[in-house]
C-alpha cells in the first residue's frame, strides 16, 4: 500500500531533475542562489548540538543563578463571589465588616 486509507498527506515523490534544480533555486552552503538573488541557505547558529552538555558546563553554571525553592501550584478552586459571600468579602476588604455594621446601626437609629 502506497498510502493507507487513500490519503496521501505529505507524501511527495521527488524526481532526479527536481533534486538537481534545488541547488540552483536555493543554492548550497558554499554558493548563493541563482534564482533568488541574495538568498543563502540558513546555517546553524550553534556549533555544538549537545545542549545538555553545554548547559551543564562549568562556564555556564558559574554564571547562572542557583535554583530557587520549589513552588507548588495550588489546584483549581471555585471562585467565590465577594458580593454574595461575606467571608470572602471580609478577606478581600477588612473594612467592609465595620462598614456594614455601621450601616446596620444607622438604619436601626433611623427606625427608632
Backbone as CSV, one residue per row, in Angstrom:
resi,resn,N_x,N_y,N_z,CA_x,CA_y,CA_z,C_x,C_y,C_z
1,UNK,0.844,-1.182,0.000,0.000,0.000,0.000,0.886,1.241,0.000
2,UNK,0.637,2.103,-0.942,1.421,3.325,-1.029,0.988,4.329,0.022
3,UNK,-0.317,4.520,0.137,-0.843,5.452,1.132,-2.062,4.807,1.768
4,UNK,-1.919,4.262,2.970,-3.051,3.587,3.603,-4.214,4.541,3.813
5,UNK,-5.416,4.073,3.549,-6.596,4.921,3.722,-6.854,5.818,2.533
6,UNK,-6.008,5.757,1.515,-6.225,6.575,0.325,-5.882,8.038,0.519
7,UNK,-5.252,8.397,1.636,-4.916,9.799,1.905,-3.410,9.956,1.758
8,UNK,-2.993,10.803,0.839,-1.566,10.965,0.597,-0.889,11.796,1.670
9,UNK,-1.570,12.768,2.228,-0.957,13.595,3.262,0.216,14.368,2.702
10,UNK,1.371,14.240,3.342,2.558,14.958,2.890,3.472,14.071,2.042
11,UNK,2.930,13.035,1.500,3.709,12.116,0.683,4.053,12.801,-0.633
12,UNK,5.343,12.996,-0.895,5.795,13.685,-2.099,6.856,12.819,-2.768
13,UNK,6.768,12.705,-4.065,7.771,11.960,-4.832,8.617,12.977,-5.572
14,UNK,9.944,12.952,-5.325,10.855,13.869,-5.968,11.524,13.163,-7.147
15,UNK,11.599,13.868,-8.260,12.310,13.313,-9.408,13.773,13.725,-9.339
16,UNK,14.586,13.109,-10.167,16.017,13.420,-10.173,16.260,14.848,-10.660
17,UNK,15.470,15.281,-11.641,15.622,16.654,-12.148,15.246,17.676,-11.073
18,UNK,14.257,17.343,-10.256,13.858,18.267,-9.196,14.978,18.429,-8.179
19,UNK,15.667,17.345,-7.850,16.793,17.435,-6.921,17.927,18.279,-7.494
20,UNK,18.149,18.165,-8.802,19.204,18.964,-9.421,18.845,20.451,-9.410
21,UNK,17.569,20.761,-9.533,17.124,22.161,-9.550,17.176,22.811,-8.167
22,UNK,17.162,22.004,-7.114,17.182,22.576,-5.761,18.419,23.434,-5.529
23,UNK,19.570,23.001,-6.064,20.792,23.774,-5.859,20.746,25.106,-6.589
24,UNK,20.100,25.158,-7.756,20.026,26.441,-8.469,19.003,27.360,-7.821
25,UNK,17.925,26.808,-7.268,16.892,27.655,-6.659,17.337,28.161,-5.290
26,UNK,17.809,27.245,-4.438,18.143,27.622,-3.062,19.635,27.787,-2.817
27,UNK,20.481,27.321,-3.731,21.921,27.409,-3.542,22.416,26.309,-2.634
28,UNK,23.705,26.337,-2.362,24.301,25.380,-1.436,24.872,26.164,-0.268
29,UNK,25.520,25.454,0.665,26.123,26.155,1.792,27.313,27.008,1.352
30,UNK,27.945,26.642,0.234,29.109,27.388,-0.244,28.724,28.498,-1.225
31,UNK,27.705,28.266,-2.080,27.338,29.245,-3.106,25.946,29.784,-2.842
32,UNK,25.719,31.008,-3.319,24.406,31.634,-3.160,23.456,31.107,-4.221
33,UNK,22.182,31.451,-4.092,21.165,31.009,-5.036,21.298,31.757,-6.350
34,UNK,20.984,31.057,-7.469,20.996,31.704,-8.777,19.655,32.382,-9.049
35,UNK,18.563,31.744,-8.658,17.232,32.254,-8.953,16.824,33.333,-7.945
36,UNK,17.001,33.055,-6.662,16.659,34.011,-5.605,17.902,34.844,-5.317
37,UNK,17.865,36.096,-5.719,19.036,36.951,-5.572,19.285,37.265,-4.097
38,UNK,20.516,37.045,-3.659,20.907,37.354,-2.292,20.463,36.333,-1.266
39,UNK,19.934,35.187,-1.691,19.477,34.176,-0.743,20.598,33.187,-0.455
40,UNK,20.840,32.952,0.816,21.803,31.948,1.253,21.074,30.950,2.145
41,UNK,21.475,29.698,2.088,20.882,28.701,2.964,21.185,29.071,4.415
42,UNK,20.228,28.927,5.302,20.495,29.268,6.705,21.500,28.292,7.302
43,UNK,22.421,28.847,8.053,23.430,27.994,8.682,23.093,27.828,10.156
44,UNK,23.647,26.818,10.761,23.363,26.528,12.161,23.957,27.624,13.037
45,UNK,23.183,28.110,14.000,23.651,29.151,14.906,24.518,28.569,16.017
46,UNK,24.329,27.304,16.298,25.064,26.671,17.381,25.988,25.624,16.780
47,UNK,27.240,25.626,17.213,28.204,24.695,16.621,28.220,23.365,17.348
48,UNK,27.876,23.367,18.665,27.849,22.125,19.421,26.389,21.781,19.729
49,UNK,25.812,20.786,19.073,24.394,20.497,19.273,24.087,19.781,20.586
50,UNK,25.098,19.423,21.371,24.867,18.759,22.649,24.515,19.823,23.693
51,UNK,23.248,20.224,23.729,22.809,21.341,24.563,22.911,20.998,26.042
52,UNK,22.604,19.770,26.423,22.674,19.421,27.842,24.102,19.533,28.361
53,UNK,25.065,19.111,27.569,26.466,19.231,27.992,26.869,20.706,28.047
54,UNK,26.336,21.496,27.126,26.639,22.921,27.102,26.063,23.630,28.323
55,UNK,24.819,23.313,28.674,24.176,23.961,29.822,24.849,23.547,31.126
56,UNK,25.237,22.294,31.227,25.850,21.806,32.459,27.345,22.079,32.539
57,UNK,27.890,22.793,31.570,29.325,23.075,31.591,29.647,24.052,32.724
58,UNK,30.897,24.044,33.166,31.319,24.893,34.283,31.221,26.375,33.935
59,UNK,31.468,26.734,32.670,31.414,28.144,32.269,30.005,28.713,32.421
60,UNK,29.005,27.936,32.024,27.615,28.398,32.114,27.138,28.347,33.557
61,UNK,27.428,27.268,34.261,26.936,27.099,35.630,27.535,28.119,36.594
62,UNK,28.710,28.643,36.290,29.302,29.643,37.173,28.586,30.988,37.068
63,UNK,27.875,31.215,35.968,27.189,32.493,35.753,25.711,32.418,36.125
64,UNK,25.114,31.242,36.035,23.675,31.073,36.244,23.347,31.175,37.729
65,UNK,22.207,31.840,38.032,21.750,31.929,39.420,21.331,30.551,39.922
66,UNK,21.462,30.286,41.230,21.015,28.995,41.748,19.494,28.890,41.699
67,UNK,19.008,27.667,41.622,17.571,27.437,41.547,16.915,27.842,42.861
68,UNK,15.754,28.459,42.772,15.024,28.883,43.955,14.247,27.739,44.562
69,UNK,13.509,28.015,45.635,12.717,26.946,46.245,11.607,26.481,45.313
70,UNK,11.277,25.220,45.430,10.248,24.619,44.584,8.892,25.196,44.972
71,UNK,8.144,25.705,44.000,6.821,26.257,44.270,5.780,25.323,43.684
72,UNK,4.869,24.888,44.529,3.804,24.026,44.039,2.588,24.880,43.744
73,UNK,1.975,24.627,42.634,0.810,25.387,42.220,-0.431,24.804,42.887
74,UNK,-1.272,25.694,43.416,-2.489,25.237,44.063,-3.437,24.662,43.023
75,UNK,-4.174,23.629,43.400,-5.152,23.089,42.440,-6.281,24.095,42.232
76,UNK,-6.980,23.934,41.144,-8.070,24.851,40.806,-9.137,24.811,41.886
77,UNK,-9.562,25.984,42.309,-10.643,26.088,43.284,-11.740,26.955,42.692
78,UNK,-12.938,26.742,43.150,-14.091,27.513,42.679,-13.932,28.966,43.106
79,UNK,-14.126,29.885,42.195,-14.021,31.299,42.518,-15.277,31.712,43.270
80,UNK,-15.070,32.414,44.377,-16.186,32.862,45.202,-16.504,34.308,44.859
81,UNK,-17.792,34.625,44.833,-18.238,35.976,44.548,-18.298,36.762,45.854
82,UNK,-17.463,37.800,46.009,-17.444,38.542,47.269,-18.727,39.338,47.522
83,UNK,-19.528,39.587,46.490,-20.773,40.321,46.703,-21.833,39.433,47.349
84,UNK,-21.699,38.131,47.186,-22.669,37.197,47.763,-22.109,36.461,48.967
85,UNK,-20.799,36.312,49.042,-20.159,35.549,50.102,-19.449,36.526,51.035
86,UNK,-19.991,36.712,52.226,-19.450,37.699,53.161,-18.045,37.331,53.636
87,UNK,-17.776,36.047,53.836,-16.445,35.634,54.286,-15.365,36.044,53.303
88,UNK,-15.639,35.879,52.030,-14.673,36.268,51.002,-14.561,37.781,50.932
89,UNK,-15.687,38.468,51.091,-15.686,39.939,51.079,-14.811,40.478,52.198
90,UNK,-14.938,39.914,53.413,-14.159,40.406,54.547,-12.679,40.072,54.387
91,UNK,-12.366,38.977,53.701,-10.973,38.642,53.449,-10.354,39.621,52.458
92,UNK,-11.142,40.025,51.454,-10.635,40.971,50.455,-10.584,42.394,50.999
93,UNK,-11.618,42.759,51.784,-11.746,44.129,52.281,-12.096,44.080,53.763
94,UNK,-11.088,44.113,54.639,-11.371,44.015,56.066,-12.241,45.180,56.576
95,UNK,-12.202,46.312,55.936,-13.003,47.457,56.362,-14.487,47.236,56.087
96,UNK,-14.824,46.329,55.175,-16.219,46.106,54.812,-17.035,45.651,56.014
97,UNK,-16.445,44.888,56.914,-17.179,44.383,58.075,-17.625,45.537,58.970
98,UNK,-16.707,46.444,59.278,-17.101,47.580,60.125,-18.042,48.516,59.375
99,UNK,-17.875,48.625,58.069,-18.761,49.479,57.276,-20.190,48.932,57.281
100,UNK,-20.350,47.617,57.136,-21.679,47.007,57.134,-22.317,47.145,58.519
101,UNK,-21.520,46.922,59.601,-22.045,47.070,60.960,-22.504,48.502,61.221
102,UNK,-21.725,49.489,60.757,-22.089,50.894,60.944,-23.392,51.211,60.218
103,UNK,-23.548,50.649,58.994,-24.765,50.882,58.208,-25.981,50.266,58.908
104,UNK,-25.820,49.095,59.490,-26.930,48.454,60.211,-27.318,49.292,61.429
105,UNK,-26.326,49.815,62.168,-26.626,50.668,63.337,-27.356,51.936,62.928
106,UNK,-26.924,52.537,61.821,-27.585,53.775,61.358,-29.019,53.499,60.944
107,UNK,-29.266,52.362,60.292,-30.645,52.022,59.916,-31.500,51.795,61.147
108,UNK,-30.951,51.154,62.174,-31.696,50.921,63.412,-32.032,52.239,64.102
109,UNK,-31.110,53.208,64.070,-31.368,54.508,64.700,-32.448,55.277,63.920
110,UNK,-32.447,55.153,62.601,-33.454,55.843,61.794,-34.850,55.279,62.087
111,UNK,-34.960,53.962,62.299,-36.253,53.349,62.569,-36.775,53.754,63.965
112,UNK,-35.845,53.898,64.900,-36.287,54.171,66.293,-36.657,55.618,66.518
